[in-house]
Each structure stands twice: as structure tokens, then as C-alpha cells.
Amino acid sequence: MSAGGSAAGVTAVIATVRGSSGSSKVQAQLALGRSGRLGIAPGTAATPRSRPAALREAAKQRQRQQQQQQQLHAGREGGPDEEPLPTGLPPDFDAQVYLLYHPELKQQGIDSPAAAARHYLAKGRAEGRPYKRLRVLLRYTACTGLINQHYSHIAAFTLAAALGAELVLPPAVCRDSFAHYFSVYKEKNEVQWSPVPLDALLDVDGIIAYCLPISTAALFHSIPRAERGMAVHRTPALKPFPDLTQPEVAFPRYPAGDLDPNLVVRLEDVYLKALDLGELMDRARQAVVGHARGIRKDDLEAELPYVVLDLPCSFFSLRSLSNLPMVTEVARSLAFAPRLHAMADRVVAALTDGGRLPFNGVHLRVEKDARDWASIMGGTQVVWSGYLKTMRAVGFNSSTRLYAASGMLTYGASDEMARVKNYLIRTGLCSEVHHKEQYIPQKELEALNSEQKALLDFLVLARADRFAGFGSSTFSFYLREYRALQGIARKSSGLVDASIIGTDSLFHSAGTVV
């Protein structure tokens, strides 16, 4: 874990915040502590007011950093008030990492570089304890619908950034039909999921080229690219693929290739757990360090070129509110596929007559695969009553066009969709109802998989003047968040009250990204 942790009392600075363009004034430094929380680094309140003072301060900082590196990373030279480290240590012994990887030592009073070194020589070496940073490859599964997959990426990217791990991208998945019933119980499930290349949904080239920023470091252009990113690896293969009817155990199943299967460890019980980032980081470290320790205990000479950390489906495994600045930057950085952006541009241009006409948007989560929600809420009439109330509250009116997103037309429910359109017009919520099938040729739409069609709707709705969606749909919930990421006021978006379904608290804690 090359960049994401620090020993007790030590904070890892990840970005220097400077003044306005051309100014040398240092205002603050952002830091990532052991808990995974962002904060202001200690000792950064000074603000040099002149160029000579700034240069002197920079020289002092470099000198202090060199001293810290010699003391903590090289593990040989102590400061003037610190005990020198004993001899006999491996040349690459890192006391800081040793204390980070084995936090239980602090309870034994081992909280200094010298004490850590003595413990390693007396016990740690024989116990196989890792004493230097491990290279970690984090793999995970993105599962089920479009936005469930996206939240899986957000959780995994955030964890990898915080740990300093390298990330291996999973494939995307698509369903066979919105007309089929999905259940995590195999005997009830009707939906079939198939893996597809990830660039069907995400701008993979852009993500890798950009080198996804760690937390908010990318906001400050003085931070070199190499210092603000992490390694992101392409998807090794589409198959074999895990069973998504059991997402909590849907661990990656890539062919081993050049990876040593003995260096793979699983992080269990994270699906839907909404863990604080600090807790998720601790559990990940424990899994990786414990696995490495077991290998080295059996063979003290064993080489550990890497450790592979496998997560199952990582959907809502992270409580995003535990570190919202980092999650916000990750969410902002995970760009969708350019091809779908271009198609959405075509729809919006035609729908608005080149930008001259306003339009509102609605996500009608009333497809056949949503029948359980309607049943819990008391029937389809209750659902529709909620939609009417929400659309009126947001400001829908009879003079504005409406773009409706629904999976109904993907399985031939054209008569049902026609009734819905007439109903929305009669109730005074729009002047006309439009949908993507009116603007994208059928042959072109047929070339898209189910989640690409959903993404096309998502990107059009993101540009609506007002938006209404369904409270227990991750598509609707994230669309409200995505619009906020784009700078669109939250009051322009409304969600049907579906609190009776019981997902509101989970969505708030794990789905909020801005």
C-alpha cells in the first residue's frame, strides 16, 4: 500500500493549496490521516508574503522532509532527540509502515521508530510481519444495473486511492430485459446478466490517461500528474464471470494469467455494508497484511512482489459520507463513455430545437421488474400519485416539453407507454412527451445493450431544466447527485417518496456524492 496510510501521529500530505495564480503564498496543506479522513496538515498556517521568504520556507520544508525520510523510511538515522535504530535491520525496513501495518503494537507501548525496530528484530521477523510497503492490486466486481455498477466503481476507486493500491477494472454488465424479474434468490430470478467491455459505459481511456486523482489533489494544478494519481489497469478478461444473483460473494474470477493465486486474498462481507472509509481501509489492510504475514511466517525468505486484494460486488460497500470530499472527486472523475455523450447531445439538440426550448425530465420506474416496489407501496396507483405530487412540487407545467426515460419501450410495451404519455399530458404536467426512440434510429438503438440505453436516458435527463425520479431507484438518486456535480441546483430535482421501501437511510449515507 504505497501511499495511503501513516503511523500514529504522522499525517500524509497529499496536496499543497496555494493562493491565486502567480502567488507564492501557501495557505494550507490537505492531508490524509490513518482514518482516511481529509484535513489540514499540522504546521501549515504560515503564509510567506514575499518570494524570498517563500523560497526560504520551501528550502526548510525540503530539509525537514529529507530528515523525516532518513528517520522513518530509511530507518537508520534518528533526529537529535530520538533514539537511533538498532543494527541488523533489513536495508529497506520502514518503521512508519511497520507501525501502520501492525496497529496493535501501540497497545504494547511500541509507538516509536526505535521501538518498532526492536520489536521486529525480537519477534516480528520470526512472526513474518511485513516491514515495508506492499504493492497491492485491488480487484472488484461491478454488479447489476447501470448505477449500481457506477456506485461499485466509486467505492472501489475511493478505497484504492486511500490505500495507495493499484486498481484492476472489472467488465461492465448488461441484462437481457427490463421485462424480467430480478431477485438475488436463484429460484425467483429471471434476469440474465452478461459481461461486456467496460468502455461500453465508461471513458476507460480517459480515466487511465488522466491517472485518477487521489482525493482533491487534482484541484491544484501545481501538483505533478505522477504525484496525484494511481495506476489503473484494464480489464484482464470478460469471462469467467461471477454469479450476480449472489453479489455478496461475486468475487472476480479472471484467468490467473501471470498472477500467483497464492498471493490473492479476499475481503469478505462488504456488499451493501456502507462502511466508513477508515473502517474499510483497516479491514483491507488487515486482510492484506494478514495474508502476507501468513506467507512469510511459513517461509521467511518468501518474495512478495504484490498482494491481490479481491472484493466481491462493491456496491454500497462504502459510506460515502465518511469522506465526502474524496468521494466527490472520484465521482467527478469517473466519466461516462464519449459515444453515449455524443448520442445524448443529438437527442437534446433535437428535443430543444438547438437549445431554444426548455424541457423537463422524468424517470418512470414503472417497468415490470419494479413490481415489488409498487406492491410494497400499496399498488401502482400509489406510485403514480407520488409521481404527480413530485412533478408538481418541482415545477412541471403544461407549457413545457417532457423527456421520459423508461425501460418499457425496450420490451415492446408501446401501448402502455402511449397511455402513460396521454395521462401526463391530461394532468397538465407537460405539453408533449418525448423519448429517445423518437430521435435515435431503431437500428442504432438495437446496437446498444440495456445499460447503454439507460445511460443515454441518464445523460439526457442530466440536462433537463427540472427532473423527477423515484426515491428507491439508484438511477434516480444518482441522477440527482450527478446534476449537483454539474452545478445544477438540487431544488430542480425531486424524488417520489418511497421511504416505506426502507432504502432511504442507506441511499443517503452510501449514495450521496456531493
TIDO-643079 format. One record per residue (C-alpha): y, z, x. Coordinates in steps of 0.5 Angstrom, whole numbers, padded with zeros to 4 digits, always signed. Each point is the difference from the previous one (the first is absolute). Layout:
BEGIN
YZX ...
***
This chain:
BEGIN
+0000+0000+0000 +0005-0003+0004 +0007+0002-0003 +0000+0004-0006 -0001+0008+0002 +0003+0005+0004 -0003+0007+0002 +0003+0006-0003 +0008+0001+0001 +0000-0007+0003 +0003-0006-0004 -0001-0007+0001 +0007-0004+0000 -0001-0007-0004 +0007-0002-0001 +0007+0001+0003 +0005-0001-0005 +0007-0003+0003 +0007-0001-0003 +0003-0006-0003 -0001-0007+0004 +0002+0001+0007 +0001+0007+0000 -0004+0004+0005 +0001+0007-0004 -0007+0003-0001 +0000+0003-0007 -0008+0003-0001 -0007-0002+0002 -0005-0001-0005 -0007+0004+0002 -0007+0000-0003 -0003+0007+0001 -0007+0002+0000 +0000+0001-0008 +0002-0007-0001 +0007+0001-0003 +0006-0003+0003 +0006+0004+0002 +0006+0000+0005 -0003+0002+0007 +0003+0006+0003 +0006+0000+0005 +0003-0007-0002 +0006+0003-0003 +0004-0002+0006 +0004-0006-0001 +0003-0003+0006 +0007-0003-0001 +0001-0005+0006 -0004-0005+0003 +0000+0004+0007 -0003+0007-0004 -0005-0005-0004 -0003-0002+0007 +0000+0007+0003 -0003+0002-0006 -0005-0005+0000 -0002+0001+0007 -0001+0007-0001 -0005-0002-0006 -0004-0004+0004 +0000+0005+0005 -0003+0005-0005 -0005-0005-0003 -0003-0001+0007 +0000+0007+0002 -0004+0001-0007 -0005-0006+0001 -0001+0003+0007 -0001+0007-0003 -0004-0002-0006 -0003-0006+0001 -0002-0001+0007 -0002+0008-0001 +0002+0001+0008 +0007+0003+0000 +0003+0006-0004 +0007+0001-0001 +0004+0005+0004 -0002+0006-0005 -0007-0003-0001 -0007+0002+0003 -0003-0006+0004 -0006-0003-0003 -0007+0001+0004 -0003-0005+0004 -0007-0003-0002 +0003-0004-0006 -0001-0007-0001 +0005-0004+0002 +0002-0002-0007 +0000+0007-0003 +0005+0000-0005 +0002+0008-0002 +0004-0003-0006 -0006-0004-0003 -0005+0006+0001 +0004+0005-0004 +0002-0005-0005 -0008-0002-0001 -0002+0007+0000 +0005+0004-0004 -0005+0006-0001 +0001+0002+0007 +0007+0002-0002 -0003+0006-0004 -0003+0002+0007 +0007+0000+0003 -0001-0006+0004 +0006-0004-0001 +0003-0002+0007 -0002-0006+0004 -0003+0005+0006 -0004+0004-0006 -0002-0007-0002 -0003-0002+0006 -0003+0007+0002 -0004-0001-0007 -0002-0007+0002 -0003+0002+0007 -0003+0006-0003 -0003-0002-0007 +0003-0007-0002 -0003-0004+0005 -0007+0002-0002 +0001+0000-0007 +0002-0007+0000 +0007+0001-0002 +0005-0006+0000 +0005+0001+0005 +0004-0007+0000 +0003-0004-0006 -0006-0004-0003 +0001-0007-0002 -0001+0000-0008 -0002-0006-0004 +0001+0001-0008 -0003-0004-0005 +0000+0001-0007 -0002-0004-0007 +0006-0002-0005 -0003+0000-0007 +0000-0003-0007 +0007-0002-0003 +0006-0003+0004 +0004+0006+0000 -0006+0005+0001 -0001-0004+0006 +0007+0000+0002 +0000+0008+0000 -0006+0000+0004 +0004-0004+0006 +0006+0004-0001 -0005+0007+0001 -0004-0003+0006 +0006-0003+0004 +0004+0006-0001 -0006+0004+0003 -0001-0005+0005 +0008+0000+0002 +0000+0008+0000 -0006+0001+0004 +0001-0006+0005 -0006-0003-0002 -0001-0008+0000 -0002-0003-0007 -0005-0005-0002 +0002-0003-0006 -0005-0001-0006 -0001-0006-0004 +0003+0000-0007 -0004-0001-0006 +0000-0003-0007 -0003+0001-0007 -0004-0005-0004 +0004+0001-0006 +0005+0005-0004 -0004-0001-0006 -0006+0004+0004 +0000+0008-0001 +0001+0003+0007 -0004+0007+0001 -0002+0004+0006 -0006+0001-0004 -0005-0005+0002 -0004+0000-0007 +0007-0002-0003 +0004-0004+0005 +0001-0007-0002 +0004-0003+0005 -0002-0003+0007 +0004+0001+0006 +0000-0006+0006 +0004+0001+0006 +0005-0005+0002 +0004-0001+0006 +0006+0005+0001 +0005-0005+0001 -0001-0002-0008 +0004+0006-0002 +0004+0002+0007 +0004-0003+0005 -0005+0001+0005 +0003-0004+0006 +0007+0003-0001 -0003+0007+0000 -0004-0001+0006 +0006-0003+0003 +0005+0005-0002 -0004+0005+0003 +0001+0005-0006 +0005+0006+0002 -0002+0007+0001 +0004+0003-0006 +0007-0001+0001 +0001-0002+0007 +0001-0008-0002 +0006+0002-0004 +0003+0001+0007 +0001-0007+0004 +0000+0004+0007 -0007+0002-0001 -0004-0006+0004 -0005-0003-0004 -0006+0002+0004 +0002+0008-0001 +0001-0001-0007 -0007-0003-0002 -0007+0001+0000 -0006-0005+0001 -0002-0003-0007 -0007-0004+0001 -0002-0006-0005 -0006+0001-0005 -0006-0001+0004 -0004-0003-0006 -0001+0000-0007 -0007+0002-0001 -0004+0004-0001 +0005+0004-0005 -0001+0007-0002 -0001+0001-0008 +0006+0001-0003 -0003+0004-0006 +0000+0006+0004 +0006-0001+0004 +0000+0007+0003 -0006-0002+0004 +0002-0007+0001 +0001+0000+0008 +0001-0006+0004 -0007-0004+0001 +0002-0005+0005 -0005-0003+0005 +0000+0004+0006 +0002-0005+0005 +0002+0003+0007 +0002+0007-0003 -0005+0005+0001 -0003+0003-0006 -0001+0007+0003 +0008+0000+0001 +0001+0000-0007 +0002+0006-0005 +0001+0000-0007 +0006+0004-0003 -0003+0003-0007 +0003+0002-0006 +0007-0003+0000 -0001-0005-0006 +0006+0002-0005 +0001+0007+0003 +0007-0001+0001 +0000+0004+0007 +0006+0002+0003 +0001-0004+0007 +0000+0006+0004 -0007+0001-0003 -0002-0007+0000 +0002+0000+0007 -0004+0006+0002 -0006-0002-0004 +0000-0006+0004 +0001+0003+0007 -0006+0005-0002 -0005-0006-0001 +0002-0004+0006 +0001+0006+0005 -0007+0003-0003 -0004-0007+0001 +0003-0001+0007 -0002+0007+0002 -0007+0000-0003 -0001-0007+0004 +0003+0004+0006 -0004+0006-0001 -0006-0004+0001 +0002-0004+0006 +0006+0003+0004 +0000-0007+0003 +0001-0004-0006 +0005-0005-0001 +0004+0000-0006 +0004-0007+0000 +0002+0001-0007 -0002+0004-0006 +0000-0004-0007 +0002+0005-0006 -0002-0003-0007 +0003+0001-0006 -0003-0002-0007 +0005-0003-0005 +0006+0004+0002 +0004-0001-0007 +0004+0006-0001 -0003+0004+0006 +0007+0002+0002 +0005+0004-0004 +0006-0005+0002 +0005+0006-0002 -0002+0004+0006 +0003-0005+0005 +0004-0005-0005 +0005-0003+0006 -0006-0002+0004 -0004-0003-0007 +0007-0003-0002 +0000-0004+0007 -0008-0002-0001 +0001-0002-0007 +0006-0005+0002 -0003-0003+0006 -0007-0002-0004 +0003-0007-0002 -0004-0004-0005 -0002-0007+0001 +0005-0005+0001 -0004-0005-0004 +0001+0004-0006 +0007+0002+0001 +0001-0008+0000 -0003+0000-0007 +0004+0005-0003 +0006-0003+0003 -0002-0006-0004 -0001+0004-0006 +0006+0004+0000 +0005-0006+0001 -0003-0004-0006 +0000+0006-0004 +0007+0002+0001 +0003-0007+0001 +0001+0000+0007 +0003+0007+0000 +0005-0001-0006 -0004+0004-0006 -0003+0007+0001 -0007+0002-0002 -0004+0007-0001 -0007+0001+0001 -0006+0004-0003 -0007+0001+0003 -0004+0000-0006 -0006+0004+0002 -0004-0001-0006 -0006-0004+0002 -0007+0001-0001 -0001+0004+0006 +0005+0005-0002 -0003+0002-0007 -0002+0007+0003 +0008+0002+0001 +0001-0003-0008 -0006+0005-0002 +0003+0006+0003 +0007-0001-0002 -0002-0001-0007 -0001-0007-0001 +0003-0007+0001 +0006+0002-0005 +0002+0006+0004 +0000-0004+0006 +0005-0006-0003 +0004+0006-0003 +0001+0002+0007 +0002-0007+0003 +0005-0001-0006 +0003+0007+0002 +0000-0001+0007 +0003-0007+0000 +0006+0002-0005 +0001+0006+0005 +0001-0004+0006 +0005-0005-0004 -0004-0006-0002 +0003-0004-0006 -0001-0006-0004 +0005-0005+0004 -0004+0000+0007 -0006-0003+0002 -0006+0004+0002 -0005-0002+0005 -0007+0004-0002 -0006+0001+0005 -0007+0001-0003 -0007-0002+0002 -0001-0002-0007 +0001-0008+0002 -0005+0001+0006 -0006+0000-0005 +0003-0004-0006 +0003+0005-0004 +0005-0005-0002 +0000+0001-0008 +0001+0008+0002 +0006-0002+0005 +0003-0004-0006 +0000+0006-0005 +0003+0004+0006 +0006-0005+0001 +0001+0000-0007 +0000+0007-0001 +0005+0002+0006 +0005-0006-0003 +0000+0003-0007 +0001+0007+0002 +0006-0002+0004 -0002+0001+0007 +0001-0007+0002 +0003-0007-0001 -0006-0003+0003 -0007+0002+0003 -0002-0004+0007 -0006+0001+0004 -0002-0003+0007 -0005-0005-0004 +0007-0004-0002 +0002-0001+0007 -0006-0001+0004 -0004-0006-0001 -0007+0002-0002 -0004-0003+0006 +0005+0004+0005 -0002+0007-0004 -0007-0001+0000 +0000+0000+0007 +0003+0007+0000 -0005+0006+0000 +0001+0005-0005 +0004+0005+0004 +0005-0006+0003 +0001-0002-0008 +0002+0008+0000 +0004-0001+0006 +0004-0006-0003 +0002+0004-0006 +0002+0006+0004 +0005-0004+0004 +0003-0003-0006 +0001+0007-0003 +0003+0003+0006 +0006-0005-0001 +0001+0002-0008 +0006+0003-0002 -0004+0005-0004 -0007+0002+0001 -0005+0004-0005 -0007+0001+0002 -0006+0005-0001 +0000+0007+0002 -0007+0001+0003 +0000-0007+0003 +0000+0000+0007 +0003-0007+0000 +0006+0002-0005 +0001+0006+0004 +0001-0003+0007 +0004-0006-0003 +0005+0006-0002 -0001+0002+0007 +0001-0007+0003 +0006-0001-0004 +0003+0006+0003 -0002-0002+0007 +0004-0007-0001 +0006+0004-0002 +0000+0000-0008 +0002+0006-0004 -0006+0004-0002 +0003+0000-0007 -0001-0007-0001 -0008+0001+0000 -0003+0004-0006 -0008+0002-0001 -0004+0001-0006 -0001+0008-0001 -0008+0000+0002 +0000+0007+0002 -0005+0002-0005 -0005-0004+0005 +0001+0005+0005 +0003-0004+0006 +0007+0002+0001 +0000+0005+0005 -0005-0004+0004 +0005-0006+0000 +0006+0004+0001 -0003+0003+0007 -0004-0005+0002 +0003-0006-0003 +0008+0001+0002 +0002-0004+0006 +0008+0000+0000 
***
